[in-house]
């Protein structure tokens, strides 16, 4: 009896321990093993940081050449004071890891197709595609390029060692909470991971390409209709760099076309079951930057502003830091995983970035020599594909070995998917190239830059992802450069899938650095960019891309009208919720609307729309009506595309072109609904869409709310954990894709910075997040409300550690030694 | 009462000390050893183990939670269907301590003539 009791009790105890040690899953959600997670001595409770104060320990950091002092200000921004850049990089690595280690881990895991290793086979599809797109291959090539600069290698190694000094001293109790939740352990940092951080930005910003949808559209509609639907140049566009005669005499060196070479419009096999690849409403990627010189400011100092719009997450993509060494004194935002400051300012200069949005990724159709797909035709000869084996480890499952074929163009991404229309195509993507330059050196030289000459030298070292670098100095210079590495193309080359069996279809070299569009101190007193066209069509090189058509124009108008600017007037521009797109489309729509056919409710809505000031403020009640009406007009007009889209990706006309047709071509054939016998015009579309909109709001009265709650806004945790996200901001966050304050449901200004370059630098900044990546820290989301309300913080560019005692939270000393 | 004092102190003190470095199931081991060492009935052992396991895990969690202002607990509770992490933690501590000590007591009784 006793032994039975004992055995029962022992079995229960062992069973309990086993159950609490096991990773559970409830529905689709994986839960951590409960025992280790709730154990208050090492589990998640240890991530509950004190809500007041911050007490970092002084410590020894092997490899330092001297003492490094870190001052944390009241926003937990580290101000690093070191004797040289290498020591600063080492401490930057340590400090960044101590706040953002899990973010660094998950970002590089995603960029290298290693999510399944810790998350299991539910992320296998993502990993496989990442690998097949050549992301790791690209990062390896980055490293090869960076190796040519000994200074870069030293800084990179110091940064890596700093991160690893932090990782090495961790005990399981100290692991960031996400490691405990997802049940895996931190691993050492490497230079390759730094390259992966750069590649993940390239993937975000420079992977645009409509080759397949455009090819399909050309095939379906024919040349003339294609040209009518998809013009490349918007005549209302305000390019970043105007033509001032600077391109006279430049003639691209293009080879004569050989006969028989197919350069556009490959016929592709049709696949009715093809799932649509392209998203008709791709999420917003856009940014603003500008600089005005003393002729436009009250203080006669130059002012620079930048707000890069990215996917907004918690932790934030950015981490603020100041780096003070004898060579530089620089403040700004860094990317966790990258040494130095990416966007910021120092005692003499300031700079900011927006995405260039050129298409630098093309698809080439291959002709395999036989069914084994080991060789393809290239200039009449069979050429063997190189094989790269991708080893994808999967938690609790056998490793997947995936063979990717590499051609002269690049990887054959989709040949594992028989339904893909791109399955016989190779990807030529600029980010795969071994960089001729060194993206890291750009930031490092800008960080210590003093004047325009330094800026120009820094610029020459940056390939990808191409950025519009705006620049201003304390001495009053302003400049902008559309910096990147761009292929030289024949007209329309890269717009469609090309024939990959001819070498002459390759890019014809790259645009020389001195012919990359740029501008210094224009007479108008300002430079600006908002992801619009880089240049007018008179620029001698053909390029294509995904360009913004409204923010840039509105920004130009505001800058053109700007006099006696102050930091406060610049703020109103960053926070501007006025939509030029709505201002151009709505009057046309109202003009085409026959109000006599509306009921009383409809006339009221039309009156409200007519009285709208085109502002997407969170509290405005009119924007939802306009949004639904406009979207409905767009969908009714392009119903052909929406039907095709169900089976094949197809190109959609740009908004500006649609609005232009509403203005100038109301009888366009696309306004006709083919299902009806009569011939519809834009009037019919606008009228029917209005009634559709009215029905929608009658059927969904709960949608009759202000713009903020209607649109919805979420600041999501990187692992989409609701408890670690901020989902309470919808009612105060306004803005829209086409406004300068460009905010969509999950994207928007990831960093708002304004710098006035006077005798003493005066800088403001804010991002929607906090310096700490730990949801258990008071600094996890402490800047979110400030950002949402459109407020800013004064940024502290300290000249010595004890300069701002009132805003100093803590100090930490790093000593050389073991 | 007196014969429960020693195992009570043992679980609390040795338990707390061991957690500076030992894994989460340490509490089971400590409670089992207490049950083996101290002459206490299985029923009382289970009660003492449960109470002390709860107390040990609860008080450590509570200390951290108070300093944190309850912020992280609120976030984590959303992952666990709204159940307060303090309650889950105390419950788990109690289970581990209780069954650990019960097993220890029953093992000791095996050798008793």
HADDOCK unambig.tbl for C-alpha pairs under 7 A between the chains (distance, minus, plus):
assign (segid A and resid 2 and name CA) (segid B and resid 110 and name CA) 6.21 0.50 0.50
assign (segid A and resid 3 and name CA) (segid B and resid 110 and name CA) 6.44 0.50 0.50
assign (segid A and resid 6 and name CA) (segid B and resid 103 and name CA) 6.13 0.50 0.50
assign (segid A and resid 6 and name CA) (segid B and resid 106 and name CA) 5.11 0.50 0.50
assign (segid A and resid 6 and name CA) (segid B and resid 107 and name CA) 6.05 0.50 0.50
assign (segid A and resid 9 and name CA) (segid B and resid 99 and name CA) 6.79 0.50 0.50
assign (segid A and resid 9 and name CA) (segid B and resid 102 and name CA) 6.85 0.50 0.50
assign (segid A and resid 9 and name CA) (segid B and resid 103 and name CA) 5.31 0.50 0.50
assign (segid A and resid 10 and name CA) (segid B and resid 103 and name CA) 5.48 0.50 0.50
assign (segid A and resid 13 and name CA) (segid B and resid 99 and name CA) 5.58 0.50 0.50
assign (segid A and resid 13 and name CA) (segid B and resid 100 and name CA) 6.42 0.50 0.50
assign (segid A and resid 17 and name CA) (segid B and resid 25 and name CA) 6.95 0.50 0.50
assign (segid A and resid 35 and name CA) (segid B and resid 24 and name CA) 6.36 0.50 0.50
assign (segid A and resid 36 and name CA) (segid B and resid 24 and name CA) 5.44 0.50 0.50
assign (segid A and resid 38 and name CA) (segid B and resid 89 and name CA) 5.48 0.50 0.50
assign (segid A and resid 39 and name CA) (segid B and resid 24 and name CA) 5.77 0.50 0.50
assign (segid A and resid 39 and name CA) (segid B and resid 57 and name CA) 7.00 0.50 0.50
assign (segid A and resid 39 and name CA) (segid B and resid 89 and name CA) 6.97 0.50 0.50
assign (segid A and resid 40 and name CA) (segid B and resid 57 and name CA) 6.03 0.50 0.50
assign (segid A and resid 40 and name CA) (segid B and resid 60 and name CA) 5.92 0.50 0.50
assign (segid A and resid 40 and name CA) (segid B and resid 61 and name CA) 5.11 0.50 0.50
assign (segid A and resid 41 and name CA) (segid B and resid 19 and name CA) 6.25 0.50 0.50
assign (segid A and resid 45 and name CA) (segid B and resid 61 and name CA) 6.18 0.50 0.50
assign (segid A and resid 45 and name CA) (segid B and resid 64 and name CA) 6.51 0.50 0.50
assign (segid A and resid 48 and name CA) (segid B and resid 64 and name CA) 6.24 0.50 0.50
assign (segid A and resid 48 and name CA) (segid B and resid 65 and name CA) 6.61 0.50 0.50
assign (segid A and resid 48 and name CA) (segid B and resid 68 and name CA) 5.54 0.50 0.50
assign (segid A and resid 48 and name CA) (segid B and resid 72 and name CA) 5.80 0.50 0.50
assign (segid A and resid 49 and name CA) (segid B and resid 68 and name CA) 5.48 0.50 0.50
assign (segid A and resid 50 and name CA) (segid B and resid 67 and name CA) 4.71 0.50 0.50
assign (segid A and resid 50 and name CA) (segid B and resid 68 and name CA) 4.45 0.50 0.50
assign (segid A and resid 51 and name CA) (segid B and resid 67 and name CA) 6.14 0.50 0.50
assign (segid A and resid 51 and name CA) (segid B and resid 68 and name CA) 4.69 0.50 0.50
assign (segid A and resid 51 and name CA) (segid B and resid 69 and name CA) 6.10 0.50 0.50
assign (segid A and resid 723 and name CA) (segid B and resid 75 and name CA) 4.49 0.50 0.50
assign (segid A and resid 723 and name CA) (segid B and resid 76 and name CA) 6.31 0.50 0.50
assign (segid A and resid 723 and name CA) (segid B and resid 78 and name CA) 5.32 0.50 0.50
assign (segid A and resid 723 and name CA) (segid B and resid 79 and name CA) 6.53 0.50 0.50
assign (segid A and resid 724 and name CA) (segid B and resid 75 and name CA) 6.15 0.50 0.50
assign (segid A and resid 775 and name CA) (segid B and resid 72 and name CA) 6.55 0.50 0.50
assign (segid A and resid 776 and name CA) (segid B and resid 71 and name CA) 6.59 0.50 0.50
assign (segid A and resid 776 and name CA) (segid B and resid 72 and name CA) 4.68 0.50 0.50
